[in-house]
Structure formats: structure tokens, C-alpha cells
């Protein structure tokens, strides 16, 4: 590919040729007439030809300038059209939001109608995964991460969303039938578990809850003596408890709708602190305004 002169020189020539005036070209490009004259002389030196007749006035194109002008004008127009198309296509691409499967299903997705009403021009692609995707590598645009304060995300612009609390919950049938009045009654029920990674610090599990319960109540069954039902996927554990298959300990952010409707109830008035949700977005992203709008929306969502 042949070497081209700098774009600034081509733009100066294009403006001067259209206006046949260095002064008007300077006003269009926001520079001084002297700067336009300097860029034109650099381009003439590059071409080895004079492109403008400066005397006698008014300014006019030489034969070389007249031959060059349509090519440069067409090229700059082609650049503008192509860049506008790329920008338009980029704005129409979905904003990729990654978060955990459970949070996506039980918190984010039910609220997406509100986002679409506010920003119909900004569709989303929700990537539910329990893996931490690399925003810097382009695997996603925005992430909603779940971590302790000591392990808060550091891979972008980080804004806290909210913290959650874990409660023992069950179907109201278990309480209404008098089968679950005291912690001691847990011995007759199944404890439902969902998976926590070994790297998670102090996860809010049944083991921790039973230790805390022993400090409040005298009769608390031992973990090893109880019945257990474990799920790798948190969503499945929640569904098992809704179906009355046992008592689970879940984030109030994930079962808020069920607690509000009475589909699930808190079995006991003892909870465990959870973690914190964070909104993370890549710095210097081409769609920074859309990402800021999403971050602001998700942090204000009820």
C-alpha cells in the first residue's frame, strides 16, 4: 500500500478547495488561516505540485489541485459514511451483561421490562454463568459480581449494588401443620443445600447457621445427624424448597418475591450475613454512556 499524506493535510485541502478561501476553511476546521496555509504547503511539498493559485486573487485551484480535489472529497465522504455505519452498528449491538445464573434468573430478568421501556435503543444480552468472565478481554461489557467486601472486584470501574442476608426458609405448609416450631424440629426435616466454591470466604451455609443457632437455643440438632439434599445449582435448590421438599437457607435478594407473596416463609428469626453485589464495567469502553446508564438503572431498581 502506498504511503498517504497525513489526514490533517487532506482535510485542510478539502475545506480550502470547497470554500476557495483559507479563512473560511480555517473557520470550518476550528484553526487559524495560517495553520491551513501551512498544511496546504506541506501537501504541495508531498505532491511536488502547486495546488492553489494564490495570486492574483481570488484563490483558485491549479490543474493539479482540480484533479486531486474530487478524489480527496470522495475519499473523505467514504470515510465518513463507513465510520457512521460502523458506529451505528456498534450502538445497535446488545450490551452484554454477565452475572450468576441465579441472580440473572431471579433478580435481573424480572426487571428487564423497565430497562427496555427506558432504553429501547439499548438491547441487552444477559450472560448467565457462575464463571467470572474477563471484561478486559472482551468477554462481556458489564458484570454484576458477587463477593465479600474483602474480595471486591478490581477488574474495572466498580460500584456497589447491595448486600444480601441469608434466611432459613420453607414452604408455609411446614409451619401451618405445626411440624416446624423450634430448631429442634429440624431433625425431622431435610436440609436443602446449594453449592459454594471452596474459595468462598465464610459462606452462609447450614453448618454456620446451626453453630449460630446453638448460641441462641438450647436444643439444636447436630449437622451430621440430619437429612440432607444438595444441589450444584442454586436455582434447583430454591425450586426444591418451594415444592416443600425441605428447608433451605437462601439470599433474601433471590427469594424476595416468594417471601412477599407467601410462597416461602422464614422458618426462624436468625439470619446470616451474605455478600455484596457489585456492578463492574470496563474503563474506556466505546459504549461508556450506555454502560453508565445501565449501572445507574440497576443500582436504582427496586
N, C-alpha and C positions, 0 to 999 in steps of 0.2 A: 504494500500500500504506500502510495506517495505521501510524503510529508506535507501537511497543510499548515498555513499560517495560523496564528492564534485567533480564536473566536472573537476576541475583543476587537481585533483589526477588521474582521469581516463585518461585524455589526456596525462599526463606525462607518465603513464604506457604504453599507446598505442604507443607513439612515441619511448620510450625506447625498447619496445618489438619488434617493427618493425626494428629498427636500431641495436639492441643489443649493444647499446652504449649510455651512459648518455650524452656524449659530443655532439654526432650528434642529439640526442633528444633535447638538450638544444638549439642548433643552429636552429633547425626547429621551436621551440616554442618561440624563442627570449628571453630566460632566461639563467641563468648560470647552469653549471653541478651540482653545489651544490644545487641549487633550485630543479632540477629534482630528485636528490638523496633524498632530504627532503620530496618531495611529494610522492615518492615511499615508503619511510619508513612509512609515515602516512597511506598509503593504506594498507601496510602489517600489520600495527597495527590494522587497521579496520577489515581486513580479519582474523587476527590471524594466518597467514601463511607467510612464506618467499616466495617471488615471483621470485627472481633472485638469481642465484649463482654468487657471486662476486669474488670468489676465487676457483680454480685458473683461471686466465684469459684465453680466452676471456669471456665476460659476457654471461650468458645463462639463460634460463627460468627454474625454478623448475617445477615439475609436476603440482603444484597448479597454477603457472603462466601460463603454457602452456594450462591448462584447462580454465583459465579466459580470456586469450588473444582473442580467436575468438569471444566470447560473447561481449567483450568491443569494438572490432574492428567493428563488425556488428552493434552494437548499435550506435556508433558514425557515421557510414556511413548512417544508417537510419535517424538519426537526421539531417545530412547534406542534404540528399535528401528531407526530409519533409520541412525543412526550406527553401530550394531553391524553392520548389513548391509553398509554401505559398507566398514567396517574388515575384515569377513570376506572380502568380495570382493577387497579390495586385497591381503590376505595370500595369497589363492589365485592371484593373477596371477603368471605366471612372472617370476623375476628375470632381467632382460635383461643378458647378459654379452657384450660386444663385444671381439673380438680379431682378429688377422690370420687369413686363410683357412688358411695353413699351420700356424700354432700351434693353431688350433681343431681341424683335422683330425688332426694327428699327435701332439699332446700332450694337449690338453684332453679331447676326445671319448673317447679310450680310458679315461680316468679317471672319467668321469661316473657309472659304476655305483656307485663308492664314495661319491660325494656323495649319490646317491639313497637308498642304504642308511642313511646317517647322518641325512639330512634329507628324508624322504619328503613332508613338508608344504611343502617349498620347491622347486617345479619351476623349471627354468632354461629360458630361451630364448637359445640361442647365436647371436650375430650375427657371422658371419664376413665381414670386409671389410678391405681394405687402406687404406680411408679412415679418418681419425680422426673418430669421431663425437663430437658435443658433448654431454657429460653434463649440463652446466648447462642446456642447452635441453631436456633430457628425452629425447634420442635413445637413451639407454641408462642402465642403473643402475650397472654396474661395467664397467671396461675393463681388459684386460691389454695394456699398451702395450710397444713395443719401441723402445729409444732408447739413445743413448750417455749416459754419466754427465753430460756437458756439456750435454745437451739433455733431461734428465729431465723427465717431465711435471710440470705445475704447475696442472692444472685440477681439483684435488680433493685428497682425502686420499691420499697416495702412499706405498706400501710396496714395497720391493724384493722381487722374487721370486727370480731367479737370473740369473747371466750365462752366456753360452754361448761355445763355441770352434768355429772352422771348420776342418775337416779335408778334405784331398783323399780322396775315397772312390770305390770302384768295385766292380764285381762280382768275386767271388773267382775267377771263371774267367780274368780277365785276369792275375792273379798266378800261378795254378796252371799256366797254359800258358807261363809264362816270358816273356810279352810285355811285362811292365811291372816291371822290376827297378830301373831308375835314372831320375832325372828326364829324362835324355836320351831315354828311350824314349817320353816323352810326345809326341814329334814324330810317332809312328806312331799316335796315338790322337786321339780327338775330345775337346775340352774342352767340357763342358756348363756353360752359364751360366744364371742366373736374374736377373731384372730388379732393379736397385737405383735408387731415385729419385735424381736429381741433387742433391737437398738432403741426402741421407745423407752423414754425415761419415766419411771413411776406410772405406768399405765393404770387407768381406773378400772381395775378388774374385780371380779368377785372375791378373789383372795384378799385384796386390800380392803374391800368393803367389810368382809367378815372380821378382819382384825379391828377395824374401827368400831364395828358393832359390839365386839366383846368389851370395849371400853365403856359402852353405854348401857348394855343389857346383860343380865346375868346368864341367861340361857341362850346360847348361840351354838348351833351345830358346827361340828368341825368339817372343814372343806373335804377332807378325804372320805368322810362318811356319807357324803351326799350324792345324789344322782346328777349327771351332767350330760349336756347336749351341746356340742361345739360346731361352729361354722367358720369356714375360712372367710366367707363374705358376710360383712356386717348386715347387708340388706336382707339376707336369708335369715339371720338370727332375729331381726326385728319381725319378719313375717311369721316366724315360728311362735314368738310370744303373742303376737296379735291373734294367732289361731288358738291360743290357750294351751300351748304345749309346755309352758314353763314360765319362769321368772327371769327376766333379763336385766342387765344394767347398761343403760344407753344414754347417749348425749341428749340433753333436752332440746338441742337445736335440730336433731334428726327425728324426734318423735313429738315435736311440738303440736302438730296438727292432731295426732291421735290423743294426746293429753287434753287438748282443748275440746275435742268432740266427745271424749269419754270412752273412745275405743280402747285406750290404755289408761291405767291409773297408777299413781305412785304407791308402791306397796308399803313403804316405810318413810319416815321423815328424816332419813340420814342420807346424805349425798357425798360424792367425791368430786373434787375439782378436776376439770378436764384440761384441755389445752387451749390454744388460741388459733383462730383462723386469720390468715394474712392475705392481702391482695398484693401480688408481686407482678411488676411489669418491667419489660426490658427498657433500659435507658436508651435515648437517641433512636427510638423506633420511628420509621417513616409515618406511622399512623398514631402518633403520640396523642393528638387531640381526641381521637376515638377511644383510645385506651384510658385517658384521663376521665372521659365521660363515663365509661363503664365502671371504673374504680369508684367514682363518686356515686353512681347509681347503686352499685351493690352495697356500698357502705351505708347508704340511706334507706335501703329496702327494709320494710317492716318484717 
